[in-house]
Amino acid sequence: MWAHSARFSGLALLCCVAWGACRPEQASEPTRRKRPVGTLVGHVRLAPGAQLPSYTSLDLVRRPLRVHGFSALPSECRAANEAARSPVQRTTDGLLSGIVVAASDFTRVRERTPRVHKVAIEHCRLQPAIIAATGGDTLSLENRDEFPFEPLIGPGYRGTPLPHAEKVKLPMIPGGIDSILCSLGAPCGRTDLVVFFHPVHGVTDARGGFRIANFPASELVRVSAWHPLFDENETFVWVEPGQQSSIELVLVPKPRFVPQ
């Protein structure tokens, strides 16, 4: 079940359209090490006057084709799932955490060592709420609760309980946008996954800021801010070799996620 649900099928074209050129040109290893890079830092801000968006309850569950009954959920789960509806937080000065910032339309990039991205169900909620990864990375999913939640990636025939303290490791396939959700009847929040063909990306921290090292230098690069709750916004950046540039992107919530 996990092997089938983990494949981000049908979404490679979506990623390429959203982020522009997905695959940088190929080059030998010595050439890759010498490619000029700089650093991009910045913030993502909520549009002035906009309300912070949130998911609906139905956005936090996945319904397998075959559903079975569950035992009573822990009492803390109701509050945990209500909090999971608002994964993006706003600072007092309007900056947003948990937003993916990524580059596209560049020709040169330095590769990096594959990483392991850890996701855990703890106190009835998946954390972190969003992950930006690169193809070849690994997803490690652990259930730290006693309750046997059924986390799913993509549609599945039936959910498979993940026992307490057990982990599942999955390869991350590039060119996909998906989410980890638990079965209907035992929700556990949500983790959104974006998997790129390249490593030039980041996620804003609790202060709404981001930092992307090894950013392609000496060429005009498109930089986009993205989250499922918001309309995408972008700008173009030129970074000099060995230098640091700073930008700010402003996001507008998608109307259907704004509380009425």
Secondary structure, DSSP 4 states (H G I P E B T S, - for coil): -HHHHT--TT-HHHHHHHHS--SPPP--HHHHHHS-EEEEEEEEEEPTTPPPP---GGGGEE--SB----PPPPTTHHHHHHHHT--S-B-TTSBBSS-EEEEES-S--------EEEEEEETTEEESSEEEEETT-EEEEEE-SSS---EEES--SB-----TT-EEEEE--SSEEEEEEEETTS---EEEEEEESSS-EEE--TTSEEEEEEEE-SSEEEEEEE-TTEE-EEEEEE--TT-EEEEEEEEEE-GGGS--
